[in-house]
Amino acid sequence: MTTASINLEIIEKLAVFYRRNGYVRRRTLRSVGSDGKVRSRCADELRLTAQSLAELREIRRLLQGAGFRPGSAFAKKRQLRIPVYGRRAVERFLEMIGQ
């Protein structure tokens, strides 16, 4: 799905959620294994934060409407976080919202 084919309203709402308190976690390299391959601790990840269950449902709907596959939501510091995994997905999201 290209950015041009996504509803502008969806892009604007996702941008608001990201700018409010969303963040990106970049891959952290851990070590080089005995086979010479670099092992990574975690993949690139985008997290959007919801302040209520209704907001969480809206964010999930928006992400799916934009062609993303959100992960399972989890609670952290009295807020609900919803992740999107993968370097390509993170790059596409940031490009889509103009970051």
Secondary structure, DSSP 4 states (H G I P E B T S, - for coil): --GGGS-HHHHHHHHHHHHHH-EEE--EEEEE-TTSPEEEEE--EEEEEESSHHHHHHHHHHHHHTT------EEETTEEEEEEESHHHHHHHHHHHT-
